Amino acid sequence: MSTIHPRITDVLSRTFKVPVAEILPDSTMDSLDMDSLAAAEFAVVLRETTGVELDTGTLTRGTTLAELTAHLHASAGAR
């Protein structure tokens, strides 16, 4: 089982105060009320947490947490 999603959940709930009940695989940045500045900060925190650099097209308003998890998992495995 991937440890990426629990890390994402931890970052969103602790750093961005998103209620855990709202952090679902099909949640998007938009549905979590993450504006572009918050998404950019989220990308930085994820890089610090996972060691994976996110490019600008990876984390958009419509990106789901499932897509983000898959991307981080694939990128971490490629390193």
C-alpha positions as protocol buffer text, in pm:
chain_id: "A"
residue {
  index: 1
  type: MET
  ca { x: 0 y: 0 z: 0 }
}
residue {
  index: 2
  type: SER
  ca { x: 124 y: 345 z: -91 }
}
residue {
  index: 3
  type: THR
  ca { x: 229 y: 582 z: 183 }
}
residue {
  index: 4
  type: ILE
  ca { x: 176 y: 880 z: -47 }
}
residue {
  index: 5
  type: HIS
  ca { x: -196 y: 934 z: 18 }
}
residue {
  index: 6
  type: PRO
  ca { x: -156 y: 943 z: 398 }
}
residue {
  index: 7
  type: ARG
  ca { x: 118 y: 1206 z: 351 }
}
residue {
  index: 8
  type: ILE
  ca { x: -111 y: 1413 z: 129 }
}
residue {
  index: 9
  type: THR
  ca { x: -389 y: 1382 z: 387 }
}
residue {
  index: 10
  type: ASP
  ca { x: -153 y: 1488 z: 665 }
}
residue {
  index: 11
  type: VAL
  ca { x: -28 y: 1793 z: 474 }
}
residue {
  index: 12
  type: LEU
  ca { x: -378 y: 1905 z: 375 }
}
residue {
  index: 13
  type: SER
  ca { x: -523 y: 1860 z: 722 }
}
residue {
  index: 14
  type: ARG
  ca { x: -234 y: 2003 z: 925 }
}
residue {
  index: 15
  type: THR
  ca { x: -96 y: 2274 z: 699 }
}
residue {
  index: 16
  type: PHE
  ca { x: -408 y: 2383 z: 512 }
}
residue {
  index: 17
  type: LYS
  ca { x: -668 y: 2293 z: 777 }
}
residue {
  index: 18
  type: VAL
  ca { x: -878 y: 2089 z: 532 }
}
residue {
  index: 19
  type: PRO
  ca { x: -1117 y: 1862 z: 723 }
}
residue {
  index: 20
  type: VAL
  ca { x: -1006 y: 1500 z: 687 }
}
residue {
  index: 21
  type: ALA
  ca { x: -1361 y: 1401 z: 582 }
}
residue {
  index: 22
  type: GLU
  ca { x: -1319 y: 1619 z: 269 }
}
residue {
  index: 23
  type: ILE
  ca { x: -988 y: 1460 z: 165 }
}
residue {
  index: 24
  type: LEU
  ca { x: -1112 y: 1195 z: -77 }
}
residue {
  index: 25
  type: PRO
  ca { x: -945 y: 1040 z: -382 }
}
residue {
  index: 26
  type: ASP
  ca { x: -1181 y: 1226 z: -616 }
}
residue {
  index: 27
  type: SER
  ca { x: -1139 y: 1562 z: -439 }
}
residue {
  index: 28
  type: THR
  ca { x: -986 y: 1831 z: -661 }
}
residue {
  index: 29
  type: MET
  ca { x: -783 y: 2133 z: -566 }
}
residue {
  index: 30
  type: ASP
  ca { x: -1089 y: 2339 z: -656 }
}
residue {
  index: 31
  type: SER
  ca { x: -1327 y: 2135 z: -439 }
}
residue {
  index: 32
  type: LEU
  ca { x: -1082 y: 2174 z: -147 }
}
residue {
  index: 33
  type: ASP
  ca { x: -1084 y: 2554 z: -200 }
}
residue {
  index: 34
  type: MET
  ca { x: -713 y: 2555 z: -287 }
}
residue {
  index: 35
  type: ASP
  ca { x: -644 y: 2868 z: -489 }
}
residue {
  index: 36
  type: SER
  ca { x: -332 y: 2898 z: -706 }
}
residue {
  index: 37
  type: LEU
  ca { x: -121 y: 3036 z: -420 }
}
residue {
  index: 38
  type: ALA
  ca { x: -228 y: 2756 z: -185 }
}
residue {
  index: 39
  type: ALA
  ca { x: -166 y: 2497 z: -458 }
}
residue {
  index: 40
  type: ALA
  ca { x: 185 y: 2637 z: -513 }
}
residue {
  index: 41
  type: GLU
  ca { x: 255 y: 2618 z: -140 }
}
residue {
  index: 42
  type: PHE
  ca { x: 108 y: 2265 z: -135 }
}
residue {
  index: 43
  type: ALA
  ca { x: 351 y: 2165 z: -413 }
}
residue {
  index: 44
  type: VAL
  ca { x: 644 y: 2298 z: -209 }
}
residue {
  index: 45
  type: VAL
  ca { x: 536 y: 2114 z: 105 }
}
residue {
  index: 46
  type: LEU
  ca { x: 483 y: 1793 z: -95 }
}
residue {
  index: 47
  type: ARG
  ca { x: 833 y: 1826 z: -243 }
}
residue {
  index: 48
  type: GLU
  ca { x: 975 y: 1864 z: 107 }
}
residue {
  index: 49
  type: THR
  ca { x: 767 y: 1570 z: 230 }
}
residue {
  index: 50
  type: THR
  ca { x: 808 y: 1326 z: -60 }
}
residue {
  index: 51
  type: GLY
  ca { x: 1121 y: 1447 z: -237 }
}
residue {
  index: 52
  type: VAL
  ca { x: 931 y: 1466 z: -566 }
}
residue {
  index: 53
  type: GLU
  ca { x: 934 y: 1790 z: -766 }
}
residue {
  index: 54
  type: LEU
  ca { x: 595 y: 1876 z: -918 }
}
residue {
  index: 55
  type: ASP
  ca { x: 594 y: 2059 z: -1249 }
}
residue {
  index: 56
  type: THR
  ca { x: 350 y: 2342 z: -1307 }
}
residue {
  index: 57
  type: GLY
  ca { x: 103 y: 2131 z: -1507 }
}
residue {
  index: 58
  type: THR
  ca { x: 72 y: 1855 z: -1249 }
}
residue {
  index: 59
  type: LEU
  ca { x: -122 y: 2043 z: -982 }
}
residue {
  index: 60
  type: THR
  ca { x: -413 y: 2227 z: -1142 }
}
residue {
  index: 61
  type: ARG
  ca { x: -758 y: 2321 z: -1015 }
}
residue {
  index: 62
  type: GLY
  ca { x: -900 y: 2000 z: -1165 }
}
residue {
  index: 63
  type: THR
  ca { x: -629 y: 1762 z: -1044 }
}
residue {
  index: 64
  type: THR
  ca { x: -779 y: 1494 z: -821 }
}
residue {
  index: 65
  type: LEU
  ca { x: -598 y: 1361 z: -519 }
}
residue {
  index: 66
  type: ALA
  ca { x: -601 y: 1016 z: -683 }
}
residue {
  index: 67
  type: GLU
  ca { x: -419 y: 1161 z: -986 }
}
residue {
  index: 68
  type: LEU
  ca { x: -175 y: 1343 z: -763 }
}
residue {
  index: 69
  type: THR
  ca { x: -110 y: 1028 z: -559 }
}
residue {
  index: 70
  type: ALA
  ca { x: -48 y: 825 z: -876 }
}
residue {
  index: 71
  type: HIS
  ca { x: 189 y: 1090 z: -1012 }
}
residue {
  index: 72
  type: LEU
  ca { x: 387 y: 1113 z: -687 }
}
residue {
  index: 73
  type: HIS
  ca { x: 401 y: 735 z: -655 }
}
residue {
  index: 74
  type: ALA
  ca { x: 525 y: 692 z: -1013 }
}
residue {
  index: 75
  type: SER
  ca { x: 778 y: 973 z: -978 }
}
residue {
  index: 76
  type: ALA
  ca { x: 908 y: 844 z: -645 }
}
residue {
  index: 77
  type: GLY
  ca { x: 946 y: 496 z: -793 }
}
residue {
  index: 78
  type: ALA
  ca { x: 1136 y: 630 z: -1094 }
}
residue {
  index: 79
  type: ARG
  ca { x: 1403 y: 787 z: -873 }
}
